[in-house]
């Protein structure tokens, strides 16, 4: 095992697979999502808001809208069950 391998296993938050679009943030999206106990849909909104300028542009903005719509549906479904 190399020193690099040991570092990556000890600090997995320092590793990003598939690009560097989150590396410039002071707080990583996963850390914000985790520490704030966000739902799956909320977490994806945060993730795509953070990366759209440096990765997939409009496609990521469309994903944000989609996840917002899914969160709205989830909330409405929960309210209708009461």
C-alpha positions, 0 to 999 in steps of 0.5 A: 500500500502506498502513502497515497492509498493510505491517505485516501482511505484515511480521508475519503472526503479528499477524494473525488471521482469523475472530475474536480467540480466540487474541489473549489468549495470551502464546504463540500456539498456532501458535508453540508447535506450530511450535517443538515440531515437533508433528504435525498431530493434536497441533497441532490438540489444542493449538489446540482446547484453547486456544480452546474457552472463547472459541469453540465450547465443547463442539464444540471439546472433541469435536474434541480427543477426535477428534484424540486418537483419530486420534493413537492410531490413527496410533501403533498403525498405526506399531507394527503395521508393525514 
